[in-house]
């Protein structure tokens, strides 16, 4: 108990920030979930639904390299407050358009792009704030807590959003989102003190030169760079998966909105279990090995269950196997980065990381939507009675199932290739990450 009290005292400010921001993220996630369903019901297109995520990520990736420089210069608290407020204003706009009957999908594209731009500045500020508020000895615990909240959000989002959609409407989901924002805003403004660290000279450097310093750091630290590129390759596969999942589950026999909600809930439960495990387990002997093994296990299971499974139980089993190890990977990746990158460089390096690690996500969403609508579904429609139909079924959704099989193979190959990267393994020798 004394140890627990000491830990809580040392993490007091972080815990307030983490709890309230997680609550706000839950509201935002519920709104996004509801709007994805609304969009697919309006258009019936995997590509047009995937465009919601593409519009969110595109400005985030393009501007991240510069946002980190500004984040290192600006007040972290002010940056987060302004960005969160702007996101809330976008949510209010969606509510007003819905209420007046004028909401169209292109409105969501524009608003998601603006939200993505604000997230470009908010994310590095939040990442550096976590490092500032957390003693190094608690990095793994904090990584586990962040994964825990993300997992709990994944569990609760489809349950709460589906319930509110069924019994009230999408407007109620959005109002709940705005209430969670208010709670987070007040807590950050009045109850969280964030000490401002020196910017390592970035205050006097031109923006382009400072942005270049983040890239130069990665260039001279190949282990970190290659680990980021590994995640970029995984994100490509994962974003194609995310684009195809609603199209398959909403279309296939035994699927629908409820089934999609159940699969997402089971995914969250699996991540919740993984988050609890990483929070209580001791540091692994090899963080790099843990990262590689967790991703290989994930890539070699879920996609095949979704491809070959003919109903909800098998889809849920795949979700458990595919996601239970992700929080373990994420927490160990977090420790590697925070332990290696100097805190005065983290804003710039994290922003360079965001550009390199996440640029594949909009590509994956676009590719996934195009493949499902224009390649895989038309192809499977011509295979009635053939061996592929026996494996992946027939009708709408069969093409997405075939795509999941291909993604499983891609994921395995990606993990095996990067597992042999000597620069990544050099991190074990250069740094004491225990």
GIWO-V263547 format. One record per residue. N is the residue number from 1. RES is the residue in one small letter. OMEGA is omega in whole degrees, 0 to 359 (999 if undefined). BURIAL is 1 if it has 9 or more other C-alpha atoms within 8 Angstrom, else 0. D_CENTER is the distance of its C-alpha to the mean C-alpha in Angstrom with 1 decimal. Layout:
n:N res:RES omega:OMEGA burial:BURIAL d_center:D_CENTER
n:N res:RES omega:OMEGA burial:BURIAL d_center:D_CENTER
This chain:
n:1 res:x omega:179 burial:0 d_center:33.9
n:2 res:x omega:178 burial:0 d_center:34.9
n:3 res:x omega:180 burial:0 d_center:32.1
n:4 res:x omega:180 burial:0 d_center:29.6
n:5 res:x omega:179 burial:0 d_center:31.3
n:6 res:x omega:180 burial:0 d_center:31.1
n:7 res:x omega:180 burial:0 d_center:27.4
n:8 res:x omega:179 burial:1 d_center:26.8
n:9 res:x omega:181 burial:0 d_center:29.1
n:10 res:x omega:182 burial:0 d_center:27.5
n:11 res:x omega:188 burial:1 d_center:24.0
n:12 res:x omega:183 burial:0 d_center:25.4
n:13 res:x omega:178 burial:1 d_center:23.8
n:14 res:x omega:183 burial:1 d_center:20.4
n:15 res:x omega:177 burial:1 d_center:20.6
n:16 res:x omega:180 burial:1 d_center:21.6
n:17 res:x omega:182 burial:1 d_center:18.8
n:18 res:x omega:182 burial:1 d_center:16.2
n:19 res:x omega:185 burial:0 d_center:17.8
n:20 res:x omega:177 burial:1 d_center:18.2
n:21 res:x omega:176 burial:1 d_center:15.0
n:22 res:x omega:177 burial:1 d_center:13.3
n:23 res:x omega:178 burial:1 d_center:15.9
n:24 res:x omega:179 burial:1 d_center:15.2
n:25 res:x omega:176 burial:1 d_center:11.5
n:26 res:x omega:179 burial:1 d_center:12.9
n:27 res:x omega:179 burial:1 d_center:15.3
n:28 res:x omega:180 burial:1 d_center:13.0
n:29 res:x omega:178 burial:1 d_center:10.8
n:30 res:x omega:177 burial:1 d_center:14.3
n:31 res:x omega:179 burial:1 d_center:15.5
n:32 res:x omega:179 burial:0 d_center:12.8
n:33 res:x omega:180 burial:1 d_center:13.6
n:34 res:x omega:181 burial:1 d_center:17.3
n:35 res:x omega:175 burial:0 d_center:17.2
n:36 res:x omega:178 burial:1 d_center:15.8
n:37 res:x omega:179 burial:1 d_center:18.7
n:38 res:x omega:182 burial:0 d_center:21.1
n:39 res:x omega:181 burial:1 d_center:20.3
n:40 res:x omega:177 burial:1 d_center:20.8
n:41 res:x omega:180 burial:0 d_center:24.0
n:42 res:x omega:190 burial:0 d_center:25.3
n:43 res:x omega:183 burial:0 d_center:24.8
n:44 res:x omega:185 burial:0 d_center:24.3
n:45 res:x omega:177 burial:1 d_center:22.5
n:46 res:x omega:182 burial:1 d_center:19.3
n:47 res:x omega:182 burial:1 d_center:19.4
n:48 res:x omega:175 burial:1 d_center:20.0
n:49 res:x omega:179 burial:1 d_center:17.2
n:50 res:x omega:180 burial:1 d_center:14.7
n:51 res:x omega:176 burial:1 d_center:16.2
n:52 res:x omega:180 burial:1 d_center:14.4
n:53 res:x omega:179 burial:1 d_center:11.0
n:54 res:x omega:180 burial:1 d_center:13.2
n:55 res:x omega:178 burial:1 d_center:14.9
n:56 res:x omega:187 burial:1 d_center:11.9
n:57 res:x omega:186 burial:1 d_center:10.7
n:58 res:x omega:179 burial:1 d_center:14.4
n:59 res:x omega:179 burial:1 d_center:15.7
n:60 res:x omega:183 burial:1 d_center:12.8
n:61 res:x omega:183 burial:1 d_center:13.6
n:62 res:x omega:187 burial:0 d_center:17.3
n:63 res:x omega:186 burial:1 d_center:17.8
n:64 res:x omega:185 burial:1 d_center:15.6
n:65 res:x omega:178 burial:1 d_center:18.5
n:66 res:x omega:183 burial:1 d_center:20.8
n:67 res:x omega:181 burial:1 d_center:18.7
n:68 res:x omega:177 burial:1 d_center:18.6
n:69 res:x omega:181 burial:1 d_center:22.3
n:70 res:x omega:178 burial:1 d_center:22.8
n:71 res:x omega:177 burial:1 d_center:20.5
n:72 res:x omega:182 burial:1 d_center:22.8
n:73 res:x omega:187 burial:1 d_center:25.7
n:74 res:x omega:172 burial:0 d_center:24.8
n:75 res:x omega:181 burial:1 d_center:24.8
n:76 res:x omega:181 burial:1 d_center:21.3
n:77 res:x omega:181 burial:1 d_center:22.2
n:78 res:x omega:179 burial:0 d_center:23.6
n:79 res:x omega:181 burial:1 d_center:20.6
n:80 res:x omega:180 burial:1 d_center:18.2
n:81 res:x omega:181 burial:1 d_center:20.9
n:82 res:x omega:182 burial:0 d_center:21.6
n:83 res:x omega:179 burial:1 d_center:18.1
n:84 res:x omega:179 burial:1 d_center:17.3
n:85 res:x omega:179 burial:1 d_center:20.8
n:86 res:x omega:178 burial:1 d_center:20.3
n:87 res:x omega:178 burial:1 d_center:17.2
n:88 res:x omega:178 burial:1 d_center:19.5
n:89 res:x omega:177 burial:0 d_center:22.2
n:90 res:x omega:178 burial:1 d_center:20.2
n:91 res:x omega:176 burial:1 d_center:19.6
n:92 res:x omega:179 burial:1 d_center:23.4
n:93 res:x omega:177 burial:0 d_center:24.1
n:94 res:x omega:180 burial:1 d_center:22.4
n:95 res:x omega:181 burial:1 d_center:24.5
n:96 res:x omega:178 burial:0 d_center:27.6
n:97 res:x omega:177 burial:1 d_center:27.3
n:98 res:x omega:183 burial:1 d_center:26.8
n:99 res:x omega:181 burial:0 d_center:29.8
n:100 res:x omega:178 burial:0 d_center:32.0
n:101 res:x omega:184 burial:0 d_center:31.0
n:102 res:x omega:184 burial:0 d_center:29.9
n:103 res:x omega:175 burial:1 d_center:26.2
n:104 res:x omega:184 burial:0 d_center:25.4
n:105 res:x omega:182 burial:0 d_center:22.4
n:106 res:x omega:174 burial:0 d_center:23.1
n:107 res:x omega:180 burial:0 d_center:22.9
n:108 res:x omega:177 burial:1 d_center:19.2
n:109 res:x omega:182 burial:1 d_center:18.6
n:110 res:x omega:181 burial:1 d_center:20.4
n:111 res:x omega:177 burial:1 d_center:18.8
n:112 res:x omega:177 burial:1 d_center:15.2
n:113 res:x omega:178 burial:1 d_center:16.4
n:114 res:x omega:176 burial:1 d_center:17.8
n:115 res:x omega:178 burial:1 d_center:14.8
n:116 res:x omega:178 burial:1 d_center:12.8
n:117 res:x omega:179 burial:1 d_center:15.9
n:118 res:x omega:179 burial:1 d_center:15.9
n:119 res:x omega:177 burial:1 d_center:12.3
n:120 res:x omega:181 burial:1 d_center:13.6
n:121 res:x omega:184 burial:1 d_center:16.1
n:122 res:x omega:188 burial:1 d_center:14.5
n:123 res:x omega:178 burial:0 d_center:11.7
n:124 res:x omega:177 burial:1 d_center:14.3
n:125 res:x omega:179 burial:1 d_center:16.7
n:126 res:x omega:180 burial:1 d_center:14.5
n:127 res:x omega:180 burial:1 d_center:13.9
n:128 res:x omega:178 burial:1 d_center:17.6
n:129 res:x omega:178 burial:1 d_center:18.6
n:130 res:x omega:178 burial:1 d_center:17.1
n:131 res:x omega:181 burial:1 d_center:19.3
n:132 res:x omega:185 burial:1 d_center:22.2
n:133 res:x omega:187 burial:1 d_center:22.2
n:134 res:x omega:171 burial:1 d_center:21.8
n:135 res:x omega:186 burial:1 d_center:24.7
n:136 res:x omega:183 burial:0 d_center:23.9
n:137 res:x omega:181 burial:0 d_center:25.2
n:138 res:x omega:184 burial:0 d_center:22.4
n:139 res:x omega:182 burial:1 d_center:19.4
n:140 res:x omega:178 burial:1 d_center:18.7
n:141 res:x omega:180 burial:1 d_center:19.2
n:142 res:x omega:176 burial:1 d_center:16.9
n:143 res:x omega:177 burial:1 d_center:14.1
n:144 res:x omega:179 burial:1 d_center:15.0
n:145 res:x omega:179 burial:1 d_center:15.2
n:146 res:x omega:176 burial:1 d_center:11.7
n:147 res:x omega:179 burial:1 d_center:10.5
n:148 res:x omega:181 burial:1 d_center:13.2
n:149 res:x omega:177 burial:1 d_center:12.2
n:150 res:x omega:180 burial:1 d_center:8.6
n:151 res:x omega:179 burial:1 d_center:10.6
n:152 res:x omega:176 burial:1 d_center:13.4
n:153 res:x omega:179 burial:1 d_center:11.4
n:154 res:x omega:178 burial:1 d_center:10.5
n:155 res:x omega:189 burial:1 d_center:14.2
n:156 res:x omega:185 burial:1 d_center:15.7
n:157 res:x omega:182 burial:1 d_center:13.9
n:158 res:x omega:181 burial:1 d_center:15.8
n:159 res:x omega:183 burial:1 d_center:18.9
n:160 res:x omega:181 burial:1 d_center:19.4
n:161 res:x omega:180 burial:1 d_center:18.5
n:162 res:x omega:179 burial:1 d_center:20.7
n:163 res:x omega:180 burial:0 d_center:23.4
n:164 res:x omega:178 burial:1 d_center:23.6
n:165 res:x omega:183 burial:1 d_center:23.6
n:166 res:x omega:188 burial:0 d_center:26.3
n:167 res:x omega:180 burial:0 d_center:28.5
n:168 res:x omega:180 burial:0 d_center:28.1
n:169 res:x omega:183 burial:1 d_center:25.9
n:170 res:x omega:179 burial:1 d_center:22.9
n:171 res:x omega:179 burial:1 d_center:24.7
n:172 res:x omega:177 burial:1 d_center:24.5
n:173 res:x omega:182 burial:1 d_center:20.7
n:174 res:x omega:178 burial:1 d_center:20.6
n:175 res:x omega:177 burial:0 d_center:23.2
n:176 res:x omega:177 burial:1 d_center:21.3
n:177 res:x omega:181 burial:1 d_center:18.3
n:178 res:x omega:178 burial:1 d_center:20.9
n:179 res:x omega:179 burial:0 d_center:22.5
n:180 res:x omega:176 burial:1 d_center:19.4
n:181 res:x omega:180 burial:1 d_center:19.1
n:182 res:x omega:179 burial:0 d_center:22.7
n:183 res:x omega:180 burial:1 d_center:22.5
n:184 res:x omega:181 burial:1 d_center:19.8
n:185 res:x omega:181 burial:1 d_center:21.8
n:186 res:x omega:181 burial:1 d_center:25.0
n:187 res:x omega:180 burial:1 d_center:23.8
n:188 res:x omega:184 burial:1 d_center:22.4
n:189 res:x omega:190 burial:1 d_center:25.5
n:190 res:x omega:191 burial:0 d_center:28.1
n:191 res:x omega:180 burial:1 d_center:27.0
n:192 res:x omega:177 burial:1 d_center:24.7
n:193 res:x omega:182 burial:0 d_center:26.6
n:194 res:x omega:177 burial:1 d_center:24.7
n:195 res:x omega:179 burial:0 d_center:27.1
n:196 res:x omega:180 burial:0 d_center:26.9
n:197 res:x omega:177 burial:0 d_center:27.1
n:198 res:x omega:184 burial:0 d_center:29.2
n:199 res:x omega:175 burial:1 d_center:27.5
n:200 res:x omega:179 burial:0 d_center:29.4
n:201 res:x omega:183 burial:0 d_center:31.4
n:202 res:x omega:180 burial:1 d_center:28.7
n:203 res:x omega:185 burial:0 d_center:30.5
n:204 res:x omega:182 burial:0 d_center:33.4
n:205 res:x omega:171 burial:0 d_center:31.7
n:206 res:x omega:184 burial:0 d_center:31.1
n:207 res:x omega:182 burial:1 d_center:27.5
n:208 res:x omega:180 burial:0 d_center:27.6
n:209 res:x omega:179 burial:0 d_center:29.1
n:210 res:x omega:178 burial:1 d_center:26.6
n:211 res:x omega:179 burial:1 d_center:23.6
n:212 res:x omega:181 burial:0 d_center:25.5
n:213 res:x omega:177 burial:1 d_center:25.8
n:214 res:x omega:177 burial:1 d_center:22.1
n:215 res:x omega:179 burial:1 d_center:22.4
n:216 res:x omega:177 burial:0 d_center:25.7
n:217 res:x omega:180 burial:1 d_center:24.3
n:218 res:x omega:179 burial:1 d_center:22.0
n:219 res:x omega:182 burial:0 d_center:25.0
n:220 res:x omega:177 burial:0 d_center:27.1
n:221 res:x omega:189 burial:0 d_center:24.6
n:222 res:x omega:179 burial:1 d_center:24.0
n:223 res:x omega:178 burial:1 d_center:22.5
n:224 res:x omega:181 burial:1 d_center:19.5
n:225 res:x omega:183 burial:1 d_center:19.4
n:226 res:x omega:176 burial:1 d_center:19.6
n:227 res:x omega:177 burial:1 d_center:16.9
n:228 res:x omega:179 burial:1 d_center:14.5
n:229 res:x omega:174 burial:1 d_center:16.0
n:230 res:x omega:179 burial:1 d_center:15.6
n:231 res:x omega:177 burial:1 d_center:11.8
n:232 res:x omega:179 burial:1 d_center:12.3
n:233 res:x omega:177 burial:1 d_center:14.4
n:234 res:x omega:180 burial:1 d_center:12.1
n:235 res:x omega:177 burial:1 d_center:9.4
n:236 res:x omega:178 burial:1 d_center:12.4
n:237 res:x omega:184 burial:1 d_center:13.3
n:238 res:x omega:181 burial:1 d_center:10.0
n:239 res:x omega:171 burial:1 d_center:9.8
n:240 res:x omega:176 burial:1 d_center:13.5
n:241 res:x omega:182 burial:1 d_center:13.0
n:242 res:x omega:178 burial:1 d_center:10.8
n:243 res:x omega:185 burial:1 d_center:13.6
n:244 res:x omega:187 burial:1 d_center:16.3
n:245 res:x omega:179 burial:1 d_center:15.4
n:246 res:x omega:181 burial:1 d_center:16.6
n:247 res:x omega:181 burial:1 d_center:19.5
n:248 res:x omega:187 burial:1 d_center:20.7
n:249 res:x omega:180 burial:1 d_center:20.4
n:250 res:x omega:187 burial:1 d_center:21.7
n:251 res:x omega:190 burial:1 d_center:24.5
n:252 res:x omega:176 burial:1 d_center:25.9
n:253 res:x omega:184 burial:0 d_center:28.6
n:254 res:x omega:179 burial:0 d_center:27.4
n:255 res:x omega:182 burial:1 d_center:24.2
n:256 res:x omega:182 burial:1 d_center:23.5
n:257 res:x omega:181 burial:1 d_center:21.5
n:258 res:x omega:179 burial:0 d_center:22.3
n:259 res:x omega:178 burial:1 d_center:21.4
n:260 res:x omega:177 burial:1 d_center:18.0
n:261 res:x omega:180 burial:1 d_center:17.5
n:262 res:x omega:179 burial:1 d_center:19.0
n:263 res:x omega:178 burial:1 d_center:16.8
n:264 res:x omega:178 burial:1 d_center:13.6
n:265 res:x omega:179 burial:1 d_center:15.5
n:266 res:x omega:175 burial:1 d_center:16.6
n:267 res:x omega:179 burial:1 d_center:13.1
n:268 res:x omega:179 burial:1 d_center:12.4
n:269 res:x omega:178 burial:1 d_center:15.9
n:270 res:x omega:178 burial:1 d_center:15.4
n:271 res:x omega:177 burial:1 d_center:12.4
n:272 res:x omega:178 burial:1 d_center:14.7
n:273 res:x omega:178 burial:1 d_center:17.5
n:274 res:x omega:179 burial:1 d_center:15.7
n:275 res:x omega:178 burial:1 d_center:14.8
n:276 res:x omega:180 burial:1 d_center:18.4
n:277 res:x omega:183 burial:1 d_center:19.7
n:278 res:x omega:179 burial:1 d_center:18.1
n:279 res:x omega:185 burial:1 d_center:19.3
n:280 res:x omega:182 burial:0 d_center:22.8
n:281 res:x omega:175 burial:0 d_center:23.4
n:282 res:x omega:179 burial:0 d_center:25.1
n:283 res:x omega:179 burial:0 d_center:23.7
n:284 res:x omega:178 burial:0 d_center:23.9
n:285 res:x omega:180 burial:0 d_center:26.6
n:286 res:x omega:179 burial:0 d_center:24.4
n:287 res:x omega:179 burial:1 d_center:20.8
n:288 res:x omega:179 burial:1 d_center:20.5
n:289 res:x omega:179 burial:0 d_center:22.0
n:290 res:x omega:179 burial:1 d_center:19.6
n:291 res:x omega:182 burial:1 d_center:16.6
n:292 res:x omega:182 burial:1 d_center:18.4
n:293 res:x omega:181 burial:0 d_center:19.7
n:294 res:x omega:181 burial:1 d_center:16.5
n:295 res:x omega:178 burial:1 d_center:14.9
n:296 res:x omega:179 burial:1 d_center:18.3
n:297 res:x omega:181 burial:1 d_center:18.6
n:298 res:x omega:184 burial:1 d_center:15.4
n:299 res:x omega:186 burial:1 d_center:16.2
n:300 res:x omega:183 burial:1 d_center:19.8
n:301 res:x omega:193 burial:1 d_center:19.6
n:302 res:x omega:184 burial:1 d_center:17.3
n:303 res:x omega:180 burial:1 d_center:17.9
n:304 res:x omega:176 burial:1 d_center:21.7
n:305 res:x omega:179 burial:1 d_center:21.8
n:306 res:x omega:182 burial:1 d_center:20.3
n:307 res:x omega:188 burial:1 d_center:22.7
n:308 res:x omega:181 burial:1 d_center:25.7
n:309 res:x omega:184 burial:1 d_center:25.3
n:310 res:x omega:180 burial:0 d_center:27.4
n:311 res:x omega:186 burial:1 d_center:26.2
n:312 res:x omega:181 burial:1 d_center:23.8
n:313 res:x omega:180 burial:0 d_center:24.8
n:314 res:x omega:176 burial:1 d_center:23.9
n:315 res:x omega:180 burial:1 d_center:20.5
n:316 res:x omega:177 burial:1 d_center:19.8
n:317 res:x omega:177 burial:1 d_center:21.2
n:318 res:x omega:179 burial:1 d_center:18.9
n:319 res:x omega:178 burial:1 d_center:15.8
n:320 res:x omega:183 burial:1 d_center:17.2
n:321 res:x omega:184 burial:1 d_center:18.0
n:322 res:x omega:189 burial:1 d_center:14.8
n:323 res:x omega:185 burial:1 d_center:12.4
n:324 res:x omega:182 burial:1 d_center:14.9
n:325 res:x omega:184 burial:1 d_center:14.7
n:326 res:x omega:177 burial:1 d_center:11.0
n:327 res:x omega:178 burial:1 d_center:11.3
n:328 res:x omega:176 burial:1 d_center:14.6
n:329 res:x omega:186 burial:1 d_center:13.2
n:330 res:x omega:181 burial:1 d_center:10.6
n:331 res:x omega:180 burial:1 d_center:13.4
n:332 res:x omega:174 burial:1 d_center:15.9
n:333 res:x omega:180 burial:1 d_center:14.0
n:334 res:x omega:180 burial:1 d_center:13.7
n:335 res:x omega:179 burial:1 d_center:17.5
n:336 res:x omega:183 burial:1 d_center:18.4
n:337 res:x omega:183 burial:1 d_center:17.1
n:338 res:x omega:181 burial:1 d_center:18.5
n:339 res:x omega:186 burial:1 d_center:21.7
n:340 res:x omega:187 burial:0 d_center:22.3
n:341 res:x omega:177 burial:1 d_center:21.6
n:342 res:x omega:187 burial:0 d_center:24.2
n:343 res:x omega:180 burial:1 d_center:22.9
n:344 res:x omega:178 burial:1 d_center:24.8
n:345 res:x omega:192 burial:1 d_center:22.9
n:346 res:x omega:180 burial:1 d_center:19.3
n:347 res:x omega:181 burial:1 d_center:18.6
n:348 res:x omega:182 burial:1 d_center:19.9
n:349 res:x omega:178 burial:1 d_center:18.5
n:350 res:x omega:179 burial:1 d_center:14.9
n:351 res:x omega:174 burial:1 d_center:15.2
n:352 res:x omega:175 burial:1 d_center:16.8
n:353 res:x omega:182 burial:1 d_center:14.0
n:354 res:x omega:179 burial:1 d_center:11.5
n:355 res:x omega:184 burial:1 d_center:14.0
n:356 res:x omega:186 burial:1 d_center:14.7
n:357 res:x omega:188 burial:1 d_center:11.4
n:358 res:x omega:181 burial:1 d_center:9.6
n:359 res:x omega:180 burial:1 d_center:12.9
n:360 res:x omega:184 burial:1 d_center:12.7
n:361 res:x omega:177 burial:1 d_center:9.9
n:362 res:x omega:176 burial:1 d_center:12.4
n:363 res:x omega:180 burial:1 d_center:15.1
n:364 res:x omega:178 burial:1 d_center:13.6
n:365 res:x omega:179 burial:1 d_center:13.2
n:366 res:x omega:180 burial:1 d_center:16.7
n:367 res:x omega:180 burial:1 d_center:18.1
n:368 res:x omega:179 burial:1 d_center:16.9
n:369 res:x omega:179 burial:1 d_center:18.5
n:370 res:x omega:181 burial:1 d_center:21.6
n:371 res:x omega:181 burial:1 d_center:22.1
n:372 res:x omega:186 burial:1 d_center:21.9
n:373 res:x omega:193 burial:1 d_center:24.2
n:374 res:x omega:183 burial:0 d_center:26.5
n:375 res:x omega:190 burial:1 d_center:26.8
n:376 res:x omega:180 burial:1 d_center:25.8
n:377 res:x omega:176 burial:1 d_center:27.0
n:378 res:x omega:180 burial:1 d_center:30.3
n:379 res:x omega:181 burial:1 d_center:30.9
n:380 res:x omega:177 burial:1 d_center:30.6
n:381 res:x omega:179 burial:1 d_center:32.9
n:382 res:x omega:187 burial:0 d_center:35.6
n:383 res:x omega:183 burial:1 d_center:35.2
n:384 res:x omega:180 burial:0 d_center:36.8
n:385 res:x omega:182 burial:0 d_center:38.8
n:386 res:x omega:181 burial:0 d_center:37.5
n:387 res:x omega:179 burial:0 d_center:35.9
n:388 res:x omega:177 burial:1 d_center:32.3
n:389 res:x omega:178 burial:1 d_center:32.9
n:390 res:x omega:181 burial:0 d_center:34.0
n:391 res:x omega:191 burial:0 d_center:30.7
n:392 res:x omega:177 burial:1 d_center:28.2
n:393 res:x omega:181 burial:1 d_center:30.2
n:394 res:x omega:181 burial:1 d_center:31.5
n:395 res:x omega:181 burial:0 d_center:30.8
n:396 res:x omega:183 burial:1 d_center:27.7
n:397 res:x omega:179 burial:1 d_center:24.6
n:398 res:x omega:179 burial:1 d_center:26.4
n:399 res:x omega:177 burial:1 d_center:25.2
n:400 res:x omega:179 burial:1 d_center:21.5
n:401 res:x omega:177 burial:1 d_center:22.6
n:402 res:x omega:178 burial:1 d_center:24.3
n:403 res:x omega:178 burial:1 d_center:21.3
n:404 res:x omega:178 burial:1 d_center:19.4
n:405 res:x omega:178 burial:1 d_center:22.3
n:406 res:x omega:179 burial:0 d_center:22.1
n:407 res:x omega:177 burial:1 d_center:18.4
n:408 res:x omega:179 burial:1 d_center:19.4
n:409 res:x omega:179 burial:1 d_center:22.1
n:410 res:x omega:181 burial:1 d_center:20.0
n:411 res:x omega:180 burial:1 d_center:17.5
n:412 res:x omega:180 burial:1 d_center:20.5
n:413 res:x omega:180 burial:0 d_center:22.2
n:414 res:x omega:182 burial:1 d_center:19.3
n:415 res:x omega:182 burial:1 d_center:19.1
n:416 res:x omega:179 burial:1 d_center:22.9
n:417 res:x omega:183 burial:0 d_center:23.3
n:418 res:x omega:177 burial:0 d_center:21.1
n:419 res:x omega:180 burial:0 d_center:22.6
n:420 res:x omega:183 burial:0 d_center:25.9
n:421 res:x omega:183 burial:1 d_center:24.8
n:422 res:x omega:180 burial:0 d_center:27.2
n:423 res:x omega:178 burial:1 d_center:25.5
n:424 res:x omega:181 burial:1 d_center:22.5
n:425 res:x omega:178 burial:1 d_center:25.1
n:426 res:x omega:178 burial:1 d_center:27.0
n:427 res:x omega:179 burial:1 d_center:24.5
n:428 res:x omega:183 burial:1 d_center:26.1
n:429 res:x omega:186 burial:0 d_center:29.5
n:430 res:x omega:187 burial:0 d_center:28.8
n:431 res:x omega:172 burial:0 d_center:27.0
n:432 res:x omega:186 burial:0 d_center:27.6
n:433 res:x omega:179 burial:0 d_center:24.2
n:434 res:x omega:999 burial:0 d_center:25.6
